[in-house]
Amino acid sequence: MLSFTVHTLRLFRPLPLRVAVIYCPPGPARLFLDHLTTWLPHFRSCEIPTLILGDFIPTKDPSSSSASRLHSGIGGAAAGKKNRTWKNLKQILALERALPWQLNDPSYFNIDAPPSCKPAKKYSDISGLPASYTDPQTKLRFATIEEFNYIRMLPTDVITGYLALRKATSIVP
């Protein structure tokens, strides 16, 4: 049994990536580091780039073998691979435009969300404050008694205008 908890997530678009979030409850750091170093080769064996996140406990003995293996990282310069190069925004946008995007791929503009389970918030037609009340005669929403008195003095064409602004379908008789 591991001395820490791991949650993993695999992303497929725009590039495949594996994310692991590690939580280590308070306890002996040595046990955590030993378990972590036996668990890390699982991620090294895969060809998918991996991002490991967590609040790792610092060790008092940086010369220990488990601490040096932990802080050496996965991939990058420590593993003898080429260092990552920084790209500016213009380069990143050009690379994203060159990717083979499909029409049905999710983006920030076409993400569809299901309707909310919570009821819609109601705001006063007069002040815009959160409204707890609705006038039964005019169907206008109000938050305070002053707004109610103001609504009762309004002519029907103004009330109809308020309801049209809210796109309410009820018509004042």
N, CA and C atoms as an extended XYZ file, in Angstrom:
519
Properties=species:S:1:pos:R:3:atomname:S:1:resname:S:1:resid:I:1 pbc="F F F"
N         0.841       -1.187        0.000 N   MET     1
C         0.000        0.000        0.000 CA  MET     1
C         0.879        1.240        0.000 C   MET     1
N         0.514        2.221       -0.819 N   LEU     2
C         1.292        3.450       -0.938 CA  LEU     2
C         1.024        4.366        0.241 C   LEU     2
N         2.017        5.203        0.546 N   SER     3
C         1.866        6.169        1.632 CA  SER     3
C         1.327        7.494        1.131 C   SER     3
N         0.858        7.539       -0.118 N   PHE     4
C         0.301        8.763       -0.675 CA  PHE     4
C        -0.860        8.414       -1.591 C   PHE     4
N        -1.617        9.437       -1.965 N   THR     5
C        -2.769        9.263       -2.846 CA  THR     5
C        -2.456        9.884       -4.195 C   THR     5
N        -2.831        9.193       -5.272 N   VAL     6
C        -2.557        9.670       -6.625 CA  VAL     6
C        -3.858        9.718       -7.414 C   VAL     6
N        -4.060       10.826       -8.111 N   HIS     7
C        -5.172       10.957       -9.061 CA  HIS     7
C        -4.547       11.254      -10.413 C   HIS     7
N        -4.873       10.460      -11.413 N   THR     8
C        -4.296       10.662      -12.733 CA  THR     8
C        -5.389       11.042      -13.724 C   THR     8
N        -4.970       11.788      -14.727 N   LEU     9
C        -5.864       12.272      -15.763 CA  LEU     9
C        -5.105       12.216      -17.072 C   LEU     9
N        -5.754       11.744      -18.131 N   ARG    10
C        -5.110       11.677      -19.429 CA  ARG    10
C        -5.843       12.591      -20.401 C   ARG    10
N        -5.104       13.502      -21.003 N   LEU    11
C        -5.646       14.434      -21.979 CA  LEU    11
C        -5.242       13.968      -23.370 C   LEU    11
N        -6.127       14.124      -24.331 N   PHE    12
C        -5.850       13.678      -25.688 CA  PHE    12
C        -5.661       14.834      -26.663 C   PHE    12
N        -6.282       15.961      -26.416 N   ARG    13
C        -6.220       17.078      -27.342 CA  ARG    13
C        -5.685       18.304      -26.634 C   ARG    13
N        -4.951       19.181      -27.217 N   PRO    14
C        -4.402       19.135      -28.559 CA  PRO    14
C        -3.218       18.181      -28.673 C   PRO    14
N        -2.529       17.922      -27.557 N   LEU    15
C        -1.446       16.937      -27.558 CA  LEU    15
C        -1.698       15.963      -26.421 C   LEU    15
N        -1.325       14.697      -26.585 N   PRO    16
C        -1.535       13.759      -25.476 CA  PRO    16
C        -0.661       14.131      -24.279 C   PRO    16
N        -1.252       14.088      -23.098 N   LEU    17
C        -0.541       14.450      -21.874 CA  LEU    17
C        -1.169       13.679      -20.726 C   LEU    17
N        -0.349       13.238      -19.814 N   ARG    18
C        -0.812       12.570      -18.619 CA  ARG    18
C        -0.478       13.455      -17.431 C   ARG    18
N        -1.449       13.696      -16.546 N   VAL    19
C        -1.271       14.529      -15.366 CA  VAL    19
C        -1.506       13.660      -14.143 C   VAL    19
N        -0.585       13.715      -13.199 N   ALA    20
C        -0.729       12.990      -11.937 CA  ALA    20
C        -0.635       13.982      -10.796 C   ALA    20
N        -1.635       13.982       -9.922 N   VAL    21
C        -1.637       14.841       -8.746 CA  VAL    21
C        -1.407       13.951       -7.539 C   VAL    21
N        -0.363       14.276       -6.776 N   ILE    22
C         0.030       13.442       -5.638 CA  ILE    22
C        -0.233       14.206       -4.353 C   ILE    22
N        -0.912       13.548       -3.418 N   TYR    23
C        -1.111       14.106       -2.094 CA  TYR    23
C        -0.464       13.173       -1.081 C   TYR    23
N         0.386       13.746       -0.269 N   CYS    24
C         1.045       12.954        0.769 CA  CYS    24
C         0.578       13.459        2.129 C   CYS    24
N        -0.159       12.637        2.890 N   PRO    25
C        -0.558       13.081        4.219 CA  PRO    25
C         0.669       13.174        5.119 C   PRO    25
N         0.555       13.940        6.206 N   PRO    26
C         1.696       14.046        7.116 CA  PRO    26
C         2.147       12.677        7.600 C   PRO    26
N         3.419       12.481        7.610 N   GLY    27
C         3.973       11.200        8.022 CA  GLY    27
C         5.461       11.168        7.743 C   GLY    27
N         6.084       10.002        7.868 N   PRO    28
C         7.510        9.909        7.640 CA  PRO    28
C         7.850       10.191        6.172 C   PRO    28
N         8.774       11.135        5.969 N   ALA    29
C         9.166       11.508        4.610 CA  ALA    29
C         9.906       10.366        3.928 C   ALA    29
N        10.643        9.593        4.691 N   ARG    30
C        11.429        8.504        4.116 CA  ARG    30
C        10.518        7.459        3.446 C   ARG    30
N         9.425        7.122        4.124 N   LEU    31
C         8.482        6.157        3.586 CA  LEU    31
C         7.846        6.697        2.307 C   LEU    31
N         7.472        7.978        2.326 N   PHE    32
C         6.884        8.599        1.133 CA  PHE    32
C         7.864        8.556       -0.038 C   PHE    32
N         9.116        8.921        0.201 N   LEU    33
C        10.102        8.949       -0.884 CA  LEU    33
C        10.382        7.548       -1.421 C   LEU    33
N        10.429        6.561       -0.544 N   ASP    34
C        10.646        5.195       -1.005 CA  ASP    34
C         9.484        4.710       -1.877 C   ASP    34
N         8.257        4.982       -1.438 N   HIS    35
C         7.101        4.577       -2.230 CA  HIS    35
C         7.041        5.339       -3.556 C   HIS    35
N         7.396        6.625       -3.509 N   LEU    36
C         7.347        7.434       -4.727 CA  LEU    36
C         8.375        6.965       -5.747 C   LEU    36
N         9.574        6.616       -5.299 N   THR    37
C        10.601        6.180       -6.242 CA  THR    37
C        10.296        4.807       -6.829 C   THR    37
N         9.515        3.996       -6.138 N   THR    38
C         9.104        2.723       -6.745 CA  THR    38
C         7.920        2.911       -7.678 C   THR    38
N         7.168        3.987       -7.482 N   TRP    39
C         6.002        4.260       -8.308 CA  TRP    39
C         6.369        5.027       -9.579 C   TRP    39
N         7.411        5.854       -9.534 N   LEU    40
C         7.781        6.698      -10.677 CA  LEU    40
C         8.153        5.929      -11.951 C   LEU    40
N         8.828        4.791      -11.894 N   PRO    41
C         9.145        4.098      -13.153 CA  PRO    41
C         7.925        3.733      -13.984 C   PRO    41
N         6.768        3.602      -13.359 N   HIS    42
C         5.538        3.348      -14.099 CA  HIS    42
C         5.285        4.459      -15.110 C   HIS    42
N         5.560        5.684      -14.727 N   PHE    43
C         5.351        6.806      -15.631 CA  PHE    43
C         6.495        6.960      -16.619 C   PHE    43
N         7.688        6.562      -16.270 N   ARG    44
C         8.824        6.680      -17.181 CA  ARG    44
C         8.706        5.705      -18.339 C   ARG    44
N         8.036        4.577      -18.138 N   SER    45
C         7.958        3.553      -19.180 CA  SER    45
C         7.027        3.963      -20.314 C   SER    45
N         6.178        4.938      -20.110 N   CYS    46
C         5.205        5.339      -21.119 CA  CYS    46
C         5.781        6.429      -22.004 C   CYS    46
N         5.387        6.458      -23.260 N   GLU    47
C         5.874        7.441      -24.217 CA  GLU    47
C         5.129        8.771      -24.124 C   GLU    47
N         4.039        8.819      -23.377 N   ILE    48
C         3.242       10.039      -23.268 CA  ILE    48
C         3.914       10.991      -22.274 C   ILE    48
N         4.064       12.283      -22.621 N   PRO    49
C         4.617       13.239      -21.659 CA  PRO    49
C         3.762       13.283      -20.403 C   PRO    49
N         4.425       13.421      -19.264 N   THR    50
C         3.739       13.358      -17.983 CA  THR    50
C         4.058       14.581      -17.149 C   THR    50
N         3.044       15.117      -16.496 N   LEU    51
C         3.197       16.228      -15.569 CA  LEU    51
C         2.791       15.726      -14.199 C   LEU    51
N         3.702       15.807      -13.235 N   ILE    52
C         3.423       15.341      -11.877 CA  ILE    52
C         3.343       16.559      -10.969 C   ILE    52
N         2.207       16.698      -10.280 N   LEU    53
C         1.973       17.819       -9.387 CA  LEU    53
C         1.809       17.301       -7.968 C   LEU    53
N         2.243       18.097       -7.001 N   GLY    54
C         2.053       17.707       -5.616 CA  GLY    54
C         2.837       18.594       -4.682 C   GLY    54
N         2.542       18.484       -3.418 N   ASP    55
C         3.301       19.219       -2.410 CA  ASP    55
C         4.231       18.218       -1.728 C   ASP    55
N         5.387       18.035       -2.328 N   PHE    56
C         6.328       17.043       -1.826 CA  PHE    56
C         6.991       17.541       -0.564 C   PHE    56
N         7.230       16.612        0.334 N   ILE    57
C         7.860       16.934        1.606 CA  ILE    57
C         9.366       17.005        1.397 C   ILE    57
N         9.995       18.145        1.760 N   PRO    58
C        11.450       18.211        1.586 CA  PRO    58
C        12.148       17.302        2.589 C   PRO    58
N        13.256       16.720        2.168 N   THR    59
C        14.010       15.836        3.065 CA  THR    59
C        15.112       16.617        3.736 C   THR    59
N        15.516       16.155        4.915 N   LYS    60
C        16.618       16.800        5.622 CA  LYS    60
C        17.955       16.347        5.081 C   LYS    60
N        17.976       15.183        4.438 N   ASP    61
C        19.219       14.639        3.910 CA  ASP    61
C        19.155       14.630        2.384 C   ASP    61
N        19.672       15.711        1.716 N   PRO    62
C        19.573       15.769        0.260 CA  PRO    62
C        20.476       14.767       -0.441 C   PRO    62
N        21.404       14.145        0.287 N   SER    63
C        22.305       13.184       -0.353 CA  SER    63
C        21.699       11.783       -0.434 C   SER    63
N        20.511       11.590        0.159 N   SER    64
C        19.909       10.265        0.116 CA  SER    64
C        19.549        9.923       -1.322 C   SER    64
N        19.638        8.632       -1.633 N   SER    65
C        19.410        8.210       -3.018 CA  SER    65
C        17.976        8.464       -3.452 C   SER    65
N        17.020        8.283       -2.540 N   SER    66
C        15.633        8.494       -2.938 CA  SER    66
C        15.351        9.970       -3.196 C   SER    66
N        15.985       10.861       -2.426 N   ALA    67
C        15.775       12.285       -2.650 CA  ALA    67
C        16.401       12.726       -3.960 C   ALA    67
N        17.575       12.211       -4.286 N   SER    68
C        18.207       12.627       -5.543 CA  SER    68
C        17.424       12.102       -6.736 C   SER    68
N        16.842       10.903       -6.626 N   ARG    69
C        16.040       10.384       -7.725 CA  ARG    69
C        14.744       11.166       -7.873 C   ARG    69
N        14.185       11.633       -6.751 N   LEU    70
C        12.948       12.387       -6.806 CA  LEU    70
C        13.152       13.730       -7.489 C   LEU    70
N        14.209       14.438       -7.127 N   HIS    71
C        14.414       15.786       -7.634 CA  HIS    71
C        15.114       15.813       -8.980 C   HIS    71
N        15.505       14.657       -9.502 N   SER    72
C        16.148       14.664      -10.812 CA  SER    72
C        15.133       14.884      -11.915 C   SER    72
N        13.862       14.641      -11.673 N   GLY    73
C        12.819       14.888      -12.658 CA  GLY    73
C        12.678       13.745      -13.636 C   GLY    73
N        11.673       13.835      -14.454 N   ILE    74
C        11.440       12.832      -15.479 CA  ILE    74
C        11.671       13.511      -16.814 C   ILE    74
N        12.565       12.996      -17.583 N   GLY    75
C        12.845       13.589      -18.888 CA  GLY    75
C        13.620       14.884      -18.723 C   GLY    75
N        13.654       15.693      -19.766 N   GLY    76
C        14.345       16.968      -19.705 CA  GLY    76
C        15.845       16.788      -19.678 C   GLY    76
N        16.555       17.815      -19.200 N   ALA    77
C        18.011       17.810      -19.198 CA  ALA    77
C        18.573       16.737      -18.273 C   ALA    77
N        17.851       16.422      -17.190 N   ALA    78
C        18.358       15.434      -16.236 CA  ALA    78
C        18.433       14.048      -16.852 C   ALA    78
N        17.589       13.749      -17.808 N   ALA    79
C        17.583       12.430      -18.430 CA  ALA    79
C        18.395       12.414      -19.721 C   ALA    79
N        19.122       13.495      -20.019 N   GLY    80
C        19.937       13.549      -21.214 CA  GLY    80
C        19.180       13.969      -22.451 C   GLY    80
N        17.958       14.411      -22.312 N   LYS    81
C        17.174       14.850      -23.453 CA  LYS    81
C        17.376       16.347      -23.667 C   LYS    81
N        16.970       16.825      -24.824 N   LYS    82
C        17.110       18.235      -25.163 CA  LYS    82
C        16.234       19.092      -24.252 C   LYS    82
N        16.754       20.225      -23.831 N   ASN    83
C        15.970       21.140      -23.003 CA  ASN    83
C        14.817       21.716      -23.818 C   ASN    83
N        13.750       22.039      -23.149 N   ARG    84
C        12.614       22.645      -23.823 CA  ARG    84
C        12.954       24.088      -24.190 C   ARG    84
N        12.493       24.510      -25.344 N   THR    85
C        12.716       25.884      -25.764 CA  THR    85
C        11.462       26.693      -25.502 C   THR    85
N        11.642       27.938      -25.133 N   TRP    86
C        10.521       28.812      -24.869 CA  TRP    86
C         9.995       29.363      -26.180 C   TRP    86
N         8.675       29.484      -26.282 N   LYS    87
C         8.040       30.033      -27.474 CA  LYS    87
C         7.189       31.223      -27.058 C   LYS    87
N         7.186       32.248      -27.909 N   ASN    88
C         6.331       33.386      -27.615 CA  ASN    88
C         4.909       33.093      -28.092 C   ASN    88
N         3.977       33.993      -27.791 N   LEU    89
C         2.573       33.761      -28.102 CA  LEU    89
C         2.337       33.619      -29.595 C   LEU    89
N         3.025       34.402      -30.386 N   LYS    90
C         2.845       34.339      -31.836 CA  LYS    90
C         3.235       32.958      -32.372 C   LYS    90
N         4.315       32.392      -31.862 N   GLN    91
C         4.748       31.064      -32.290 CA  GLN    91
C         3.745       29.992      -31.848 C   GLN    91
N         3.238       30.118      -30.628 N   ILE    92
C         2.278       29.139      -30.119 CA  ILE    92
C         0.999       29.163      -30.955 C   ILE    92
N         0.507       30.370      -31.269 N   LEU    93
C        -0.709       30.474      -32.078 CA  LEU    93
C        -0.492       29.909      -33.476 C   LEU    93
N         0.678       30.147      -34.050 N   ALA    94
C         0.963       29.610      -35.378 CA  ALA    94
C         1.006       28.084      -35.342 C   ALA    94
N         1.584       27.505      -34.282 N   LEU    95
C         1.630       26.051      -34.154 CA  LEU    95
C         0.233       25.463      -33.970 C   LEU    95
N        -0.616       26.146      -33.201 N   GLU    96
C        -1.972       25.647      -32.989 CA  GLU    96
C        -2.783       25.691      -34.281 C   GLU    96
N        -2.575       26.729      -35.106 N   ARG    97
C        -3.297       26.806      -36.374 CA  ARG    97
C        -2.866       25.704      -37.326 C   ARG    97
N        -1.623       25.253      -37.186 N   ALA    98
C        -1.102       24.222      -38.083 CA  ALA    98
C        -1.541       22.810      -37.672 C   ALA    98
N        -2.083       22.651      -36.460 N   LEU    99
C        -2.510       21.328      -36.005 CA  LEU    99
C        -3.712       20.850      -36.813 C   LEU    99
N        -3.836       19.536      -37.003 N   PRO   100
C        -4.965       19.009      -37.793 CA  PRO   100
C        -6.247       18.941      -36.958 C   PRO   100
N        -6.911       20.068      -36.779 N   TRP   101
C        -8.131       20.120      -35.982 CA  TRP   101
C        -9.295       19.579      -36.785 C   TRP   101
N       -10.146       18.823      -36.124 N   GLN   102
C       -11.383       18.335      -36.725 CA  GLN   102
C       -12.501       19.333      -36.408 C   GLN   102
N       -13.581       19.296      -37.171 N   LEU   103
C       -14.687       20.221      -36.935 CA  LEU   103
C       -15.379       19.970      -35.604 C   LEU   103
N       -15.400       18.720      -35.165 N   ASN   104
C       -16.098       18.414      -33.919 CA  ASN   104
C       -15.188       18.428      -32.694 C   ASN   104
N       -13.948       18.868      -32.825 N   ASP   105
C       -13.056       18.978      -31.669 CA  ASP   105
C       -13.543       20.102      -30.769 C   ASP   105
N       -13.482       19.902      -29.450 N   PRO   106
C       -13.936       20.969      -28.552 CA  PRO   106
C       -12.967       22.144      -28.552 C   PRO   106
N       -13.523       23.324      -28.480 N   SER   107
C       -12.724       24.536      -28.340 CA  SER   107
C       -13.448       25.444      -27.360 C   SER   107
N       -12.880       26.613      -27.106 N   TYR   108
C       -13.517       27.526      -26.168 CA  TYR   108
C       -14.832       28.081      -26.716 C   TYR   108
N       -15.028       28.002      -28.022 N   PHE   109
C       -16.204       28.605      -28.628 CA  PHE   109
C       -17.351       27.624      -28.813 C   PHE   109
N       -17.090       26.327      -28.798 N   ASN   110
C       -18.170       25.395      -29.088 CA  ASN   110
C       -18.424       24.383      -27.983 C   ASN   110
N       -17.979       24.652      -26.791 N   ILE   111
C       -18.238       23.722      -25.692 CA  ILE   111
C       -19.698       23.860      -25.284 C   ILE   111
N       -20.426       22.777      -25.360 N   ASP   112
C       -21.828       22.769      -24.957 CA  ASP   112
C       -21.928       22.223      -23.542 C   ASP   112
N       -22.663       22.933      -22.721 N   ALA   113
C       -22.860       22.499      -21.347 CA  ALA   113
C       -24.331       22.162      -21.145 C   ALA   113
N       -24.607       21.178      -20.321 N   PRO   114
C       -26.015       20.875      -20.051 CA  PRO   114
C       -26.645       22.013      -19.259 C   PRO   114
N       -27.951       22.131      -19.269 N   PRO   115
C       -28.592       23.193      -18.493 CA  PRO   115
C       -28.313       23.019      -17.006 C   PRO   115
N       -28.270       24.127      -16.328 N   SER   116
C       -27.974       24.109      -14.902 CA  SER   116
C       -29.117       23.475      -14.121 C   SER   116
N       -28.769       22.772      -13.051 N   CYS   117
C       -29.780       22.172      -12.188 CA  CYS   117
C       -30.311       23.184      -11.176 C   CYS   117
N       -29.563       24.264      -10.985 N   LYS   118
C       -29.993       25.288      -10.043 CA  LYS   118
C       -31.027       26.192      -10.712 C   LYS   118
N       -31.976       26.706       -9.952 N   PRO   119
C       -32.935       27.641      -10.549 CA  PRO   119
C       -32.241       28.956      -10.906 C   PRO   119
N       -32.753       29.614      -11.935 N   ALA   120
C       -32.173       30.882      -12.374 CA  ALA   120
C       -32.369       31.935      -11.297 C   ALA   120
N       -31.376       32.801      -11.136 N   LYS   121
C       -31.504       33.874      -10.155 CA  LYS   121
C       -32.460       34.923      -10.693 C   LYS   121
N       -33.226       35.513       -9.813 N   LYS   122
C       -34.188       36.538      -10.193 CA  LYS   122
C       -33.720       37.879       -9.655 C   LYS   122
N       -33.750       38.872      -10.525 N   TYR   123
C       -33.293       40.205      -10.165 CA  TYR   123
C       -34.435       41.200      -10.330 C   TYR   123
N       -34.367       42.273       -9.554 N   SER   124
C       -35.395       43.303       -9.604 CA  SER   124
C       -35.389       43.977      -10.967 C   SER   124
N       -36.582       44.203      -11.507 N   ASP   125
C       -36.702       44.900      -12.786 CA  ASP   125
C       -36.395       46.382      -12.641 C   ASP   125
N       -36.459       46.905      -11.448 N   ILE   126
C       -36.247       48.332      -11.221 CA  ILE   126
C       -34.794       48.637      -10.874 C   ILE   126
N       -34.248       47.942       -9.852 N   SER   127
C       -32.906       48.273       -9.359 CA  SER   127
C       -31.818       47.304       -9.801 C   SER   127
N       -32.177       46.096      -10.210 N   GLY   128
C       -31.180       45.101      -10.575 CA  GLY   128
C       -30.650       44.309       -9.393 C   GLY   128
N       -31.156       44.587       -8.192 N   LEU   129
C       -30.757       43.829       -7.001 CA  LEU   129
C       -31.433       42.457       -7.020 C   LEU   129
N       -30.898       41.481       -6.276 N   PRO   130
C       -31.584       40.187       -6.193 CA  PRO   130
C       -33.004       40.378       -5.655 C   PRO   130
N       -33.977       39.859       -6.380 N   ALA   131
C       -35.384       40.081       -6.037 CA  ALA   131
C       -35.971       38.849       -5.372 C   ALA   131
N       -36.658       39.104       -4.269 N   SER   132
C       -37.333       38.017       -3.559 CA  SER   132
C       -38.827       38.020       -3.822 C   SER   132
N       -39.325       39.104       -4.430 N   TYR   133
C       -40.769       39.265       -4.548 CA  TYR   133
C       -41.166       39.557       -5.993 C   TYR   133
N       -42.413       39.212       -6.325 N   THR   134
C       -43.003       39.520       -7.629 CA  THR   134
C       -44.375       40.142       -7.394 C   THR   134
N       -44.618       41.271       -8.050 N   ASP   135
C       -45.922       41.932       -7.946 CA  ASP   135
C       -46.950       41.089       -8.696 C   ASP   135
N       -48.008       40.634       -8.033 N   PRO   136
C       -48.975       39.765       -8.718 CA  PRO   136
C       -49.774       40.490       -9.806 C   PRO   136
N       -49.938       41.825       -9.688 N   GLN   137
C       -50.691       42.569      -10.693 CA  GLN   137
C       -49.890       42.759      -11.978 C   GLN   137
N       -48.647       43.234      -11.826 N   THR   138
C       -47.845       43.606      -12.997 CA  THR   138
C       -46.847       42.537      -13.413 C   THR   138
N       -46.586       41.586      -12.555 N   LYS   139
C       -45.589       40.525      -12.774 CA  LYS   139
C       -44.147       41.060      -12.790 C   LYS   139
N       -43.940       42.291      -12.300 N   LEU   140
C       -42.582       42.834      -12.184 CA  LEU   140
C       -41.954       42.347      -10.891 C   LEU   140
N       -40.666       42.118      -10.930 N   ARG   141
C       -39.944       41.670       -9.738 CA  ARG   141
C       -39.396       42.887       -9.002 C   ARG   141
N       -39.371       42.793       -7.674 N   PHE   142
C       -38.841       43.893       -6.867 CA  PHE   142
C       -38.143       43.342       -5.639 C   PHE   142
N       -37.277       44.184       -5.039 N   ALA   143
C       -36.486       43.754       -3.887 CA  ALA   143
C       -36.909       44.443       -2.596 C   ALA   143
N       -37.416       45.662       -2.682 N   THR   144
C       -37.763       46.404       -1.464 CA  THR   144
C       -39.189       46.943       -1.576 C   THR   144
N       -39.693       47.397       -0.450 N   ILE   145
C       -41.043       47.959       -0.427 CA  ILE   145
C       -41.104       49.265       -1.214 C   ILE   145
N       -40.001       50.019       -1.244 N   GLU   146
C       -39.973       51.264       -2.017 CA  GLU   146
C       -40.144       50.974       -3.508 C   GLU   146
N       -39.503       49.911       -3.977 N   GLU   147
C       -39.652       49.532       -5.377 CA  GLU   147
C       -41.090       49.090       -5.651 C   GLU   147
N       -41.713       48.384       -4.708 N   PHE   148
C       -43.100       47.963       -4.875 CA  PHE   148
C       -44.019       49.180       -5.020 C   PHE   148
N       -43.827       50.186       -4.165 N   ASN   149
C       -44.638       51.396       -4.244 CA  ASN   149
C       -44.401       52.110       -5.570 C   ASN   149
N       -43.164       52.119       -6.047 N   TYR   150
C       -42.835       52.739       -7.326 CA  TYR   150
C       -43.508       51.994       -8.477 C   TYR   150
N       -43.505       50.653       -8.418 N   ILE   151
C       -44.131       49.838       -9.470 CA  ILE   151
C       -45.627       50.118       -9.542 C   ILE   151
N       -46.282       50.260       -8.396 N   ARG   152
C       -47.730       50.484       -8.370 CA  ARG   152
C       -48.103       51.844       -8.967 C   ARG   152
N       -47.149       52.789       -9.028 N   MET   153
C       -47.429       54.101       -9.601 CA  MET   153
C       -47.113       54.163      -11.099 C   MET   153
N       -46.503       53.139      -11.658 N   LEU   154
C       -46.095       53.167      -13.065 CA  LEU   154
C       -47.293       52.983      -13.997 C   LEU   154
N       -47.290       53.680      -15.154 N   PRO   155
C       -48.338       53.438      -16.153 CA  PRO   155
C       -48.114       52.109      -16.861 C   PRO   155
N       -49.116       51.581      -17.505 N   THR   156
C       -49.046       50.248      -18.104 CA  THR   156
C       -48.044       50.158      -19.245 C   THR   156
N       -47.850       51.244      -19.997 N   ASP   157
C       -46.879       51.171      -21.098 CA  ASP   157
C       -45.454       51.032      -20.570 C   ASP   157
N       -45.133       51.657      -19.433 N   VAL   158
C       -43.800       51.513      -18.828 CA  VAL   158
C       -43.628       50.101      -18.278 C   VAL   158
N       -44.677       49.576      -17.675 N   ILE   159
C       -44.621       48.204      -17.147 CA  ILE   159
C       -44.397       47.223      -18.293 C   ILE   159
N       -45.104       47.434      -19.405 N   THR   160
C       -44.920       46.576      -20.572 CA  THR   160
C       -43.494       46.683      -21.101 C   THR   160
N       -42.919       47.882      -21.036 N   GLY   161
C       -41.523       48.066      -21.454 CA  GLY   161
C       -40.553       47.300      -20.561 C   GLY   161
N       -40.774       47.346      -19.232 N   TYR   162
C       -39.930       46.578      -18.312 CA  TYR   162
C       -40.030       45.080      -18.594 C   TYR   162
N       -41.259       44.603      -18.829 N   LEU   163
C       -41.442       43.180      -19.116 CA  LEU   163
C       -40.796       42.796      -20.448 C   LEU   163
N       -40.833       43.700      -21.417 N   ALA   164
C       -40.196       43.425      -22.709 CA  ALA   164
C       -38.677       43.367      -22.554 C   ALA   164
N       -38.112       44.206      -21.686 N   LEU   165
C       -36.663       44.163      -21.439 CA  LEU   165
C       -36.239       42.823      -20.852 C   LEU   165
N       -37.096       42.297      -19.985 N   ARG   166
C       -36.815       41.004      -19.369 CA  ARG   166
C       -37.216       39.852      -20.275 C   ARG   166
N       -37.853       40.154      -21.395 N   LYS   167
C       -38.367       39.158      -22.346 CA  LYS   167
C       -39.410       38.267      -21.685 C   LYS   167
N       -40.216       38.873      -20.835 N   ALA   168
C       -41.310       38.158      -20.201 CA  ALA   168
C       -42.503       38.167      -21.161 C   ALA   168
N       -43.191       37.063      -21.238 N   THR   169
C       -44.284       36.944      -22.203 CA  THR   169
C       -45.620       37.370      -21.639 C   THR   169
N       -45.670       37.582      -20.327 N   SER   170
C       -46.970       37.950      -19.739 CA  SER   170
C       -47.295       39.398      -20.095 C   SER   170
N       -48.530       39.629      -20.476 N   ILE   171
C       -48.986       40.962      -20.873 CA  ILE   171
C       -49.870       41.511      -19.769 C   ILE   171
N       -49.611       42.790      -19.445 N   VAL   172
C       -50.376       43.431      -18.371 CA  VAL   172
C       -51.747       43.805      -18.915 C   VAL   172
N       -52.830       43.441      -18.200 N   PRO   173
C       -54.175       43.794      -18.663 CA  PRO   173
C       -54.475       45.271      -18.464 C   PRO   173
